[in-house]
Amino acid sequence: MPGTPSTDPATAKPPAAAARSDCFAVARQPILDRAGATIGYELLCRPVELAAQAPETATASVILHAIGDLGLPALVGRSRAFVNVTRAFLVGQRPLPLPPRRVVLELLEDQVVDGALLEATREIAAAGFPIALDDFVYDPEMEPLLSLAAYVKLDLREHDDDALERTVARLKPRGLTLIAEKVEEPEEHARCLALGFDGFQGYYYERPETWRGRAVPTAQLATLGALAATDSDVSLRELETIIRRDAGLSHRLLRFANSAEVAPRNTIQSLRQALALLGGTSVRRWALMLCLAGVPDLPHVLLEAARLRARVAEQLAPSIPGASPDRAFIVGLFSLLDAISGQSMEVLLEGLDLHPAIERALLARAGAEGALLEALLAHEHDEPLAEDAPVTGAAIDAAYAEQLRASADRRGF
């Protein structure tokens, strides 16, 4: 059919360059309380490639995949995520696009304690983020950080018995939550219990569990990142204009909204609604975090096909009783996510808090938006439309032709 995408989602494959760069691995290890209940999970970066990552990139990668690709509810449930951070990350990434109630920022050992770090830590703690000091060894210069911390983690391999007992005795009266790290033997567990530790982490309880996945690629991140970095007054409309062009960015935005626990009771019906709930500052910081994580933009024919289908669905929806243009746009944009990412649609939609009509359309081709999607798919594959199709083939042809002309005008050809 002239004017419509010819790529078949059933046989389409991502470009060879994406074979490794869109894969990720995140590990989690539980932190338990004295009764054996889970306090939270430390999240650890597991690079798919062998090349080492800079600490700031590793932090951004963990945040990206934990929140944008997996979603915190799926990865840690209702527990908190402990995320390793460096001085450079804290100083350079404010305000953080993270939910304070769900994330503990774990400051790595051997960081330079100076005025910039203390200022950043005070600001972040005031914003509600609990601070943990990792692999802590007492030094007087750490006193300012101790006054801001909620958790202190002591590595059993870095303390002999006497040093451990002295450090616990020094810290316990401060009301800090003390966590014993690298507990590997039952005798070590018993000793830490007797010393009064509040939390426990190590191979004695559980080895890190690795979660692997394949991220939905993006094509507009470089444009979004440049906009976010250059203009602090950029409007939500400008951000939306870029994000709605890209199924990968749109999907990650909704994962972010869900992990940040800003989704309304009545579920999300449009990208504009999710952006408004998050706010422009959070969305800009989220975009810069994606860039810091080194997410590459990958040319992908299905990303363009999904964007075109979304615009056509949005254009046709007003003529269909019960259909919403906003919902129809998301249905069209996300209708190729499974083919793009290699994941099932059920997995991709899990935890997004989308309006039930959007989920029914994508999972079962049901409802007004589902019937529209079914008609678009049939027409794209040169198959007859159902007798009760909500639109005609001529209307679909006209909509595709109009959207292709509009796309050509925007690109200047």
KOLROVO-446892 format. One record per residue (C-alpha): residue number from 1; x, z, y. Coordinates in steps of 0.5 Angstrom, whole numbers, plus 500, padded with zeros to 3 digits. Example, Ala and Ser with C-alpha at 12.3 -4.5 7.8 and 13.67 -1.06 7.14 Angstrom:
KOLROVO-446892
 doza  px  pz  py
    1 525 516 491
    2 527 514 498
end
This chain:
KOLROVO-446892
 doza  px  pz  py
    1 500 500 500
    2 503 498 507
    3 505 504 511
    4 505 509 506
    5 511 513 503
    6 513 509 496
    7 517 515 493
    8 514 518 487
    9 515 526 487
   10 515 526 480
   11 521 522 479
   12 524 523 486
   13 531 527 485
   14 535 530 491
   15 541 527 493
   16 548 528 490
   17 551 532 495
   18 545 537 495
   19 547 539 487
   20 551 545 489
   21 550 547 497
   22 542 548 496
   23 543 553 490
   24 544 560 491
   25 545 567 488
   26 544 574 490
   27 545 580 486
   28 542 587 487
   29 544 594 484
   30 539 600 484
   31 540 606 488
   32 537 612 485
   33 535 619 487
   34 536 626 483
   35 530 625 479
   36 532 617 477
   37 527 614 482
   38 529 608 486
   39 531 609 493
   40 533 602 494
   41 537 596 492
   42 544 594 495
   43 544 587 496
   44 551 583 494
   45 553 576 495
   46 554 572 489
   47 557 565 492
   48 555 559 487
   49 562 556 489
   50 568 559 488
   51 571 559 495
   52 571 565 498
   53 566 567 504
   54 568 570 511
   55 564 577 511
   56 559 575 516
   57 557 569 513
   58 556 573 506
   59 552 578 510
   60 548 572 513
   61 547 569 506
   62 545 575 503
   63 539 576 509
   64 538 568 508
   65 536 568 501
   66 533 575 500
   67 528 574 506
   68 528 566 507
   69 528 564 500
   70 526 570 495
   71 522 574 500
   72 524 582 500
   73 517 584 496
   74 520 580 490
   75 527 582 490
   76 526 589 492
   77 519 591 492
   78 517 596 496
   79 524 599 496
   80 529 598 502
   81 534 593 501
   82 542 596 503
   83 545 590 506
   84 553 590 508
   85 555 589 515
   86 561 588 519
   87 563 590 526
   88 563 583 528
   89 556 582 525
   90 553 588 528
   91 556 586 535
   92 555 579 535
   93 548 579 532
   94 543 583 536
   95 537 583 536
   96 537 583 529
   97 531 578 526
   98 530 584 520
   99 525 589 519
  100 527 596 520
  101 523 599 515
  102 525 595 510
  103 533 594 511
  104 539 599 511
  105 545 596 514
  106 551 598 511
  107 557 598 515
  108 563 596 511
  109 569 601 511
  110 576 599 515
  111 572 597 521
  112 575 598 528
  113 571 604 531
  114 571 602 538
  115 566 602 544
  116 563 595 542
  117 561 598 535
  118 559 604 537
  119 554 601 543
  120 552 596 538
  121 550 601 532
  122 547 606 537
  123 542 600 540
  124 541 598 532
  125 539 605 530
  126 535 606 536
  127 531 600 534
  128 529 603 528
  129 535 601 523
  130 538 606 518
  131 545 606 518
  132 549 607 512
  133 557 608 512
  134 560 605 506
  135 566 607 502
  136 567 613 507
  137 573 617 507
  138 573 622 513
  139 577 621 519
  140 576 624 526
  141 575 618 529
  142 569 617 524
  143 565 623 528
  144 561 618 533
  145 559 614 527
  146 557 620 523
  147 552 622 528
  148 548 615 528
  149 548 615 520
  150 543 616 516
  151 546 615 509
  152 554 616 507
  153 556 613 501
  154 562 616 497
  155 566 612 492
  156 568 616 486
  157 574 612 485
  158 577 613 492
  159 576 621 492
  160 580 626 487
  161 575 632 485
  162 578 637 490
  163 577 631 496
  164 570 630 493
  165 568 637 494
  166 571 638 501
  167 568 632 503
  168 561 633 501
  169 561 640 503
  170 563 638 510
  171 557 632 510
  172 552 636 507
  173 550 641 513
  174 549 635 517
  175 542 633 514
  176 545 626 511
  177 543 623 505
  178 549 623 501
  179 550 617 495
  180 555 617 490
  181 558 610 488
  182 561 607 482
  183 558 613 478
  184 560 610 471
  185 560 616 466
  186 555 621 464
  187 560 627 466
  188 561 624 473
  189 553 624 474
  190 553 631 472
  191 558 633 477
  192 555 629 483
  193 549 632 481
  194 552 639 481
  195 555 638 488
  196 549 636 491
  197 549 628 492
  198 542 625 494
  199 543 618 491
  200 547 615 485
  201 549 608 484
  202 554 605 479
  203 555 602 472
  204 552 608 469
  205 545 607 471
  206 545 599 472
  207 550 593 473
  208 548 589 478
  209 543 584 477
  210 543 577 479
  211 538 572 482
  212 539 565 482
  213 535 560 485
  214 535 553 489
  215 533 553 496
  216 528 548 499
  217 533 544 504
  218 532 543 511
  219 533 537 516
  220 532 540 523
  221 536 546 522
  222 542 544 527
  223 537 542 532
  224 533 548 532
  225 540 552 532
  226 542 548 538
  227 536 550 542
  228 536 557 540
  229 543 558 542
  230 542 555 549
  231 536 557 552
  232 534 564 551
  233 527 562 555
  234 525 557 550
  235 518 557 549
  236 514 558 542
  237 511 551 543
  238 518 548 543
  239 520 552 537
  240 514 550 533
  241 515 543 535
  242 522 543 531
  243 520 547 525
  244 513 543 524
  245 517 537 522
  246 521 541 517
  247 518 543 510
  248 524 547 509
  249 524 551 515
  250 517 552 515
  251 517 555 508
  252 523 560 510
  253 519 562 516
  254 513 564 512
  255 517 568 508
  256 521 571 514
  257 514 573 516
  258 512 576 510
  259 518 580 509
  260 518 582 516
  261 511 585 514
  262 507 582 520
  263 502 578 517
  264 495 579 519
  265 490 582 514
  266 486 575 515
  267 492 571 512
  268 496 566 516
  269 493 559 517
  270 498 556 521
  271 505 555 523
  272 503 557 530
  273 500 563 528
  274 506 566 524
  275 511 564 530
  276 506 568 535
  277 506 574 530
  278 514 574 530
  279 515 572 537
  280 520 568 540
  281 526 572 540
  282 526 574 533
  283 525 566 531
  284 531 565 535
  285 535 570 532
  286 532 568 525
  287 535 561 527
  288 542 563 529
  289 542 567 522
  290 541 561 518
  291 546 557 522
  292 551 563 521
  293 550 563 513
  294 552 556 513
  295 546 552 511
  296 547 545 511
  297 542 540 513
  298 541 535 508
  299 538 528 508
  300 532 528 504
  301 527 522 503
  302 521 527 501
  303 522 532 507
  304 520 526 511
  305 515 524 506
  306 512 531 507
  307 512 531 514
  308 508 524 515
  309 503 526 510
  310 502 533 514
  311 501 529 520
  312 496 524 517
  313 492 530 514
  314 492 534 520
  315 489 527 524
  316 484 526 518
  317 481 533 518
  318 477 534 524
  319 472 528 520
  320 471 533 514
  321 466 538 514
  322 470 545 513
  323 477 542 514
  324 481 545 519
  325 487 541 522
  326 492 547 522
  327 491 548 514
  328 491 541 513
  329 497 540 516
  330 501 546 512
  331 497 543 506
  332 500 536 507
  333 507 539 509
  334 508 543 503
  335 505 539 498
  336 512 536 496
  337 515 543 496
  338 515 543 488
  339 518 536 488
  340 524 537 493
  341 526 544 491
  342 525 544 483
  343 521 550 483
  344 513 551 481
  345 508 551 487
  346 506 558 484
  347 513 561 485
  348 513 557 492
  349 507 560 495
  350 508 567 492
  351 508 572 497
  352 507 568 503
  353 500 571 505
  354 497 564 506
  355 490 563 507
  356 486 562 501
  357 484 555 502
  358 491 553 503
  359 493 556 496
  360 487 553 493
  361 488 546 496
  362 496 546 494
  363 494 549 487
  364 488 546 485
  365 486 541 489
  366 480 545 491
  367 476 546 497
  368 476 541 503
  369 483 541 504
  370 484 540 497
  371 480 534 497
  372 483 531 503
  373 490 532 499
  374 487 529 493
  375 485 523 497
  376 492 522 500
  377 495 522 493
  378 491 517 490
  379 491 512 496
  380 499 513 496
  381 499 511 489
  382 494 505 490
  383 489 509 485
  384 482 508 487
  385 479 514 491
  386 474 519 488
  387 467 517 489
  388 466 523 493
  389 472 523 497
  390 472 526 504
  391 475 520 507
  392 475 512 506
  393 481 508 504
  394 481 504 511
  395 481 511 515
  396 487 513 511
  397 491 507 512
  398 489 507 520
  399 492 514 520
  400 498 513 517
  401 499 507 521
  402 498 511 527
  403 503 516 525
  404 508 511 523
  405 508 508 530
  406 508 515 533
  407 514 517 529
  408 518 510 531
  409 516 511 538
  410 519 518 538
  411 525 516 535
  412 526 510 540
  413 525 504 535
end
